[in-house]
Structures are given as structure tokens and as C-alpha cells.
Amino acid sequence: MQGSKLCCSIYLKRIKKVNPNDIETKSLNSLVSYVDKNAEMQLVEKLSKLLPEATFLTEEETIENSEGEYRWIIDPLDGTTNFLHQLPFFSISVALEYQGEIILGVVYEVNREECFYAWKNGGAYLNNEKIGVSKRTELEDALIATGFPYYDYRGVQPYFEALEFFIKETRGVRRFGSAALDLAYVACGRFDAYYEYSLNAWDVAAGVILVKEAGGKVSDFQGGENYIFGKEMIAASPFVFDKTLEVVKNAFTKNR
């Protein structure tokens, strides 16, 4: 996407130039800089021309968030803390929703110039090459991705109970700090499964369709469909999805 490439240029030029005085604290451990806002405004401008009738749901609210038949769901910088600390793991996430269903998603990994994209019934792709989820069949061989809770600590006990299981019973656990990229990496088979709570729609909307179109499965922690706006998600290859869900569901059900 042209807008994503424009934002990519902004990020790489500004990664070492953001002044501490330019950083705002939205809430505990939730940061934003002028780079986030400028990138979002550019995306909104370009997408408004592409689909004038669409509304927007954006993280930085540079345009009024509203509902509509078509709606863009945007995170202009997923991994802001990484960006501000010059850690090269952050992304742009853009999804298009039609009548409540995600029909298109793009996740652009800025530093490696990897563009993940998918559309409904069209498959998932990375830089024009079709991708698919991992074929590993055993959880003990799986690499798990997650994100630590950073503001809502009510689920810390069950979260760490599940984490302890995955640390002991899988190949390993990674926490990189960008939910959009975690989902993109599930879609292309780098990760076998992912789970996290305290999520927002703009963190995951694009990644959801990537995983589905790549052959993966997605649910909330109870195995239901409330994963985009329900603030919790499991995404995995079909081979390890059921076991991943069982571990997370049991931990959170027991502690609710």
C-alpha cells in the first residue's frame, strides 16, 4: 500500500530523532508520539480517497471514530514502545471491515520491508508470495508468541499460569511487542500459536484475516467469536489450536 510505504519512510527517518518531550503518556505504559499521529493522518488521507464512503476506527483518533457499512481499522504504529526505544520490531496495521466482517488486512513490517496482506477468500501473502501457517503437529515442537499485559492486570494470574505451561511444554515463548506482527508471523508459519489479552481492535483486525486466509484458526479465550472487540485472542495453526485453546481456556475459566 502506498500509504504504508509513506509511513515506513517517516518511521525510519524519525526513529533516532524523537525527543522525550514529544512523547505523550496516554495511560500507564501506553505511549504515543507525533510520529504515530502524523502517520495516521497520512493513512486516513490516502484511504479516504481510495474509499470515500468508509468511516474509520483509529488508535490515535486523528479522525472521528464512527461506524459505517465500510470501516477502516488502523493502527499507524503497532509497537510504539519498541519504536521509541529504537527496537526494530514495529508495524503498520490496516484492516477494512464490511458490515461487521473483516474483508481485507495489511500488516507492514517497517524495518524488513515485509508486507503481509490478505483479503476474504483470496489467500494470504508476504511480498507477493502466498503464505500458510505452520505444519508442525505437536505442541512440544511449537513456538508460541504472546504479549504481556501492560495496563489491565486483572488477568495476570491465569495469564501466567498458561505461560508457565507453554514455557515448560513447548519449544519456547517469544514476546516481541507488536500484536499485528505476532499474528502475521503465525500466518506465515514463523510462530505456531499466539495468545494475549488487553488487546484493542486496531491491534488485531488486520492480523485476524491474515491468519484465517493462511489456514489458521482464531478465537477468544472461550473458543468463541468475540476476538476483535473482546480484548482477548488465540490464533494458531489448526494442528496446535485445540491444545492451545484448552490450556488458555482452562487457566482463565478456573480463575474467573
VEXDOVO-365066 format. One record per residue (C-alpha): residue number from 1; residue in three letters; x, y, z. Coordinates in nm, 3 decimals. Each point is the difference from the previous one (the first is absolute). Layout:
% VEXDOVO-365066
SITE  mardren  nuvex        x        y        z
SITE      NUM    Ala        X        Y        Z
...
% end
This chain:
% VEXDOVO-365066
SITE  mardren  nuvex        x        y        z
SITE        1    Met    0.000    0.000    0.000
SITE        2    Gln    0.130    0.341   -0.094
SITE        3    Gly   -0.105    0.148    0.334
SITE        4    Ser    0.193   -0.269    0.185
SITE        5    Lys    0.314    0.079   -0.197
SITE        6    Leu   -0.036    0.368    0.082
SITE        7    Cys   -0.030   -0.085    0.370
SITE        8    Cys    0.299   -0.233   -0.028
SITE        9    Ser    0.210    0.291   -0.120
SITE       10    Ile   -0.122    0.215    0.289
SITE       11    Tyr    0.090   -0.262    0.260
SITE       12    Leu    0.349   -0.074   -0.127
SITE       13    Lys    0.083    0.369   -0.024
SITE       14    Arg   -0.131    0.077    0.348
SITE       15    Ile    0.103   -0.306    0.200
SITE       16    Lys    0.304    0.175    0.153
SITE       17    Lys   -0.146    0.350    0.005
SITE       18    Val   -0.300   -0.021    0.229
SITE       19    Asn    0.057    0.232    0.296
SITE       20    Pro   -0.120   -0.119    0.342
SITE       21    Asn   -0.207    0.318    0.018
SITE       22    Asp   -0.190   -0.117   -0.309
SITE       23    Ile   -0.122   -0.318    0.172
SITE       24    Glu   -0.342   -0.004    0.163
SITE       25    Thr   -0.120   -0.252    0.259
SITE       26    Lys   -0.358   -0.097   -0.086
SITE       27    Ser   -0.023   -0.237    0.296
SITE       28    Leu    0.234   -0.217    0.203
SITE       29    Asn    0.261   -0.146   -0.240
SITE       30    Ser   -0.191    0.131   -0.304
SITE       31    Leu    0.203    0.253   -0.196
SITE       32    Val   -0.058    0.209   -0.310
SITE       33    Ser    0.218    0.239   -0.198
SITE       34    Tyr   -0.060    0.251   -0.277
SITE       35    Val    0.126   -0.271   -0.238
SITE       36    Asp   -0.303   -0.220    0.080
SITE       37    Lys   -0.237    0.288   -0.060
SITE       38    Asn    0.163    0.126   -0.322
SITE       39    Ala    0.010   -0.350   -0.144
SITE       40    Glu   -0.364   -0.056    0.088
SITE       41    Met   -0.103    0.326   -0.166
SITE       42    Gln    0.180   -0.103   -0.320
SITE       43    Leu   -0.168   -0.340    0.000
SITE       44    Val   -0.342    0.155    0.057
SITE       45    Glu    0.057    0.247   -0.283
SITE       46    Lys    0.101   -0.269   -0.250
SITE       47    Leu   -0.269   -0.249    0.103
SITE       48    Ser   -0.270    0.266   -0.013
SITE       49    Lys    0.082    0.053   -0.366
SITE       50    Leu    0.004   -0.373   -0.065
SITE       51    Leu   -0.343   -0.062    0.157
SITE       52    Pro   -0.177    0.331    0.072
SITE       53    Glu   -0.309   -0.159    0.156
SITE       54    Ala    0.195   -0.185    0.271
SITE       55    Thr    0.016    0.106    0.364
SITE       56    Phe    0.296   -0.050    0.234
SITE       57    Leu    0.099   -0.161    0.327
SITE       58    Thr    0.352    0.120    0.081
SITE       59    Glu    0.222   -0.028    0.305
SITE       60    Glu    0.108    0.364    0.017
SITE       61    Glu   -0.345    0.141   -0.090
SITE       62    Thr    0.137    0.254   -0.247
SITE       63    Ile   -0.338   -0.042   -0.169
SITE       64    Glu   -0.332   -0.061    0.174
SITE       65    Asn   -0.054   -0.369    0.069
SITE       66    Ser   -0.338   -0.108   -0.134
SITE       67    Glu   -0.181   -0.301   -0.142
SITE       68    Gly   -0.104   -0.056   -0.359
SITE       69    Glu   -0.062   -0.266   -0.262
SITE       70    Tyr    0.369    0.021   -0.090
SITE       71    Arg    0.249    0.089    0.273
SITE       72    Trp    0.379    0.022    0.006
SITE       73    Ile    0.160   -0.121    0.325
SITE       74    Ile    0.347    0.148    0.036
SITE       75    Asp    0.299   -0.023    0.230
SITE       76    Pro    0.260    0.234   -0.153
SITE       77    Leu    0.278   -0.132    0.223
SITE       78    Asp   -0.049   -0.333    0.175
SITE       79    Gly    0.299   -0.027    0.230
SITE       80    Thr    0.039    0.364    0.098
SITE       81    Thr    0.213   -0.080    0.304
SITE       82    Asn    0.237   -0.204   -0.217
SITE       83    Phe    0.021    0.289   -0.246
SITE       84    Leu    0.073    0.256    0.270
SITE       85    His    0.272   -0.225    0.147
SITE       86    Gln    0.145   -0.063   -0.351
SITE       87    Leu   -0.089   -0.369    0.008
SITE       88    Pro   -0.060   -0.111   -0.361
SITE       89    Phe   -0.332   -0.177    0.047
SITE       90    Phe   -0.302    0.213   -0.085
SITE       91    Ser   -0.257    0.012   -0.273
SITE       92    Ile   -0.288    0.173   -0.175
SITE       93    Ser   -0.334   -0.179    0.022
SITE       94    Val   -0.294    0.081   -0.227
SITE       95    Ala   -0.322   -0.201   -0.030
SITE       96    Leu   -0.323    0.057   -0.193
SITE       97    Glu   -0.326   -0.103    0.161
SITE       98    Tyr   -0.321   -0.050   -0.200
SITE       99    Gln   -0.327   -0.037    0.189
SITE      100    Gly    0.186   -0.116    0.309
SITE      101    Glu    0.232   -0.249   -0.176
SITE      102    Ile    0.369    0.054   -0.072
SITE      103    Ile    0.046   -0.045   -0.374
SITE      104    Leu    0.353    0.133   -0.053
SITE      105    Gly    0.311    0.041    0.210
SITE      106    Val    0.352    0.134   -0.044
SITE      107    Val    0.286   -0.014    0.250
SITE      108    Tyr    0.318    0.175   -0.108
SITE      109    Glu    0.319   -0.086    0.189
SITE      110    Val    0.195    0.319   -0.038
SITE      111    Asn    0.362   -0.096    0.059
SITE      112    Arg    0.003   -0.315   -0.215
SITE      113    Glu   -0.239    0.145   -0.259
SITE      114    Glu   -0.225   -0.303    0.029
SITE      115    Cys   -0.355    0.060   -0.115
SITE      116    Phe   -0.251   -0.261    0.120
SITE      117    Tyr   -0.346    0.025   -0.154
SITE      118    Ala   -0.317   -0.202   -0.046
SITE      119    Trp   -0.356    0.041   -0.121
SITE      120    Lys   -0.310   -0.208    0.054
SITE      121    Asn    0.020   -0.329   -0.194
SITE      122    Gly    0.316    0.121   -0.173
SITE      123    Gly    0.276   -0.155    0.210
SITE      124    Ala    0.280    0.165    0.196
SITE      125    Tyr    0.325    0.135   -0.142
SITE      126    Leu    0.340    0.133    0.097
SITE      127    Asn    0.160    0.224   -0.263
SITE      128    Asn   -0.198   -0.166   -0.281
SITE      129    Glu    0.073   -0.356    0.117
SITE      130    Lys   -0.287   -0.207    0.137
SITE      131    Ile    0.044   -0.103    0.362
SITE      132    Gly   -0.148   -0.261    0.232
SITE      133    Val    0.006   -0.090    0.367
SITE      134    Ser    0.246   -0.243    0.153
SITE      135    Lys   -0.039   -0.373   -0.063
SITE      136    Arg    0.153   -0.104    0.331
SITE      137    Thr   -0.245   -0.237    0.166
SITE      138    Glu    0.126   -0.027    0.357
SITE      139    Leu   -0.020    0.272    0.261
SITE      140    Glu    0.339   -0.106    0.134
SITE      141    Asp    0.150    0.108   -0.334
SITE      142    Ala   -0.192    0.327   -0.011
SITE      143    Leu    0.130    0.355    0.047
SITE      144    Ile   -0.254    0.215    0.183
SITE      145    Ala   -0.044    0.377   -0.020
SITE      146    Thr   -0.162    0.216    0.262
SITE      147    Gly   -0.020    0.352    0.136
SITE      148    Phe    0.023    0.096    0.365
SITE      149    Pro   -0.290    0.194    0.152
SITE      150    Tyr    0.103    0.363    0.042
SITE      151    Tyr   -0.301    0.172    0.154
SITE      152    Asp   -0.274   -0.250    0.088
SITE      153    Tyr    0.148   -0.231    0.261
SITE      154    Arg   -0.319   -0.176    0.104
SITE      155    Gly    0.091   -0.303   -0.209
SITE      156    Val    0.364   -0.023    0.104
SITE      157    Gln   -0.040   -0.320    0.207
SITE      158    Pro   -0.163   -0.214   -0.272
SITE      159    Tyr    0.220    0.160   -0.266
SITE      160    Phe    0.316   -0.108    0.179
SITE      161    Glu   -0.147   -0.341    0.075
SITE      162    Ala   -0.039   -0.059   -0.373
SITE      163    Leu    0.342    0.153   -0.065
SITE      164    Glu    0.163   -0.240    0.247
SITE      165    Phe   -0.148   -0.294   -0.190
SITE      166    Phe    0.124    0.130   -0.335
SITE      167    Ile    0.347    0.072    0.137
SITE      168    Lys    0.030   -0.355    0.129
SITE      169    Glu   -0.182   -0.195   -0.271
SITE      170    Thr    0.088    0.171   -0.332
SITE      171    Arg    0.311    0.092   -0.196
SITE      172    Gly   -0.012    0.350    0.144
SITE      173    Val   -0.191    0.324    0.050
SITE      174    Arg    0.072    0.338   -0.160
SITE      175    Arg   -0.130    0.346    0.091
SITE      176    Phe    0.093    0.257   -0.265
SITE      177    Gly   -0.244    0.283    0.073
SITE      178    Ser   -0.215    0.029   -0.314
SITE      179    Ala   -0.321   -0.204   -0.009
SITE      180    Ala   -0.047    0.073   -0.370
SITE      181    Leu    0.337   -0.152   -0.082
SITE      182    Asp   -0.054   -0.293    0.235
SITE      183    Leu   -0.311   -0.086   -0.200
SITE      184    Ala    0.178    0.053   -0.332
SITE      185    Tyr    0.272   -0.237    0.118
SITE      186    Val   -0.261   -0.262    0.091
SITE      187    Ala   -0.141    0.041   -0.351
SITE      188    Cys    0.335   -0.070   -0.165
SITE      189    Gly    0.098   -0.284    0.234
SITE      190    Arg    0.274    0.170    0.202
SITE      191    Phe   -0.213   -0.037    0.312
SITE      192    Asp   -0.231   -0.296    0.056
SITE      193    Ala   -0.237    0.169    0.244
SITE      194    Tyr   -0.069    0.333    0.169
SITE      195    Tyr   -0.206    0.106    0.300
SITE      196    Glu   -0.049    0.334    0.173
SITE      197    Tyr   -0.255    0.208    0.188
SITE      198    Ser   -0.049    0.378    0.046
SITE      199    Leu   -0.009    0.040   -0.378
SITE      200    Asn   -0.174    0.264   -0.209
SITE      201    Ala   -0.169   -0.045   -0.337
SITE      202    Trp    0.269    0.198   -0.183
SITE      203    Asp    0.268   -0.231    0.142
SITE      204    Val   -0.148   -0.314   -0.152
SITE      205    Ala   -0.254    0.071   -0.276
SITE      206    Ala    0.244   -0.032   -0.290
SITE      207    Gly    0.181   -0.294    0.157
SITE      208    Val   -0.322   -0.197    0.043
SITE      209    Ile   -0.069   -0.026   -0.371
SITE      210    Leu    0.366   -0.077   -0.068
SITE      211    Val   -0.017   -0.302    0.231
SITE      212    Lys   -0.335   -0.121   -0.132
SITE      213    Glu    0.093    0.032   -0.366
SITE      214    Ala    0.331   -0.177    0.071
SITE      215    Gly   -0.190   -0.301    0.133
SITE      216    Gly    0.009    0.078    0.371
SITE      217    Lys   -0.268    0.022    0.267
SITE      218    Val   -0.094    0.288    0.228
SITE      219    Ser   -0.220    0.025    0.310
SITE      220    Asp   -0.043    0.176    0.331
SITE      221    Phe    0.112   -0.176    0.318
SITE      222    Gln   -0.326   -0.196    0.021
SITE      223    Gly    0.017   -0.123   -0.358
SITE      224    Gly   -0.256    0.257   -0.119
SITE      225    Glu   -0.009    0.270   -0.265
SITE      226    Asn    0.049    0.311    0.217
SITE      227    Tyr    0.368    0.046   -0.077
SITE      228    Ile    0.020    0.334   -0.183
SITE      229    Phe   -0.189    0.212    0.252
SITE      230    Gly    0.012   -0.240    0.295
SITE      231    Lys    0.359    0.092    0.096
SITE      232    Glu    0.127   -0.359    0.002
SITE      233    Met    0.119   -0.231   -0.273
SITE      234    Ile    0.150   -0.334   -0.088
SITE      235    Ala    0.132   -0.054   -0.353
SITE      236    Ala    0.176   -0.315   -0.114
SITE      237    Ser    0.051   -0.256   -0.269
SITE      238    Pro   -0.283   -0.256   -0.004
SITE      239    Phe    0.244   -0.269    0.119
SITE      240    Val    0.068    0.161    0.339
SITE      241    Phe   -0.303    0.226    0.037
SITE      242    Asp   -0.214   -0.235    0.210
SITE      243    Lys    0.275   -0.070    0.253
SITE      244    Thr    0.091    0.370    0.022
SITE      245    Leu   -0.364    0.089    0.058
SITE      246    Glu   -0.035   -0.273    0.263
SITE      247    Val    0.295    0.134    0.200
SITE      248    Val   -0.110    0.364   -0.013
SITE      249    Lys   -0.371   -0.070    0.051
SITE      250    Asn    0.064   -0.219    0.302
SITE      251    Ala    0.226    0.260    0.162
SITE      252    Phe   -0.242    0.288   -0.050
SITE      253    Thr   -0.316   -0.195    0.080
SITE      254    Lys    0.146   -0.127    0.326
SITE      255    Asn    0.098    0.349    0.110
SITE      256    Arg   -0.317    0.188   -0.102
% end
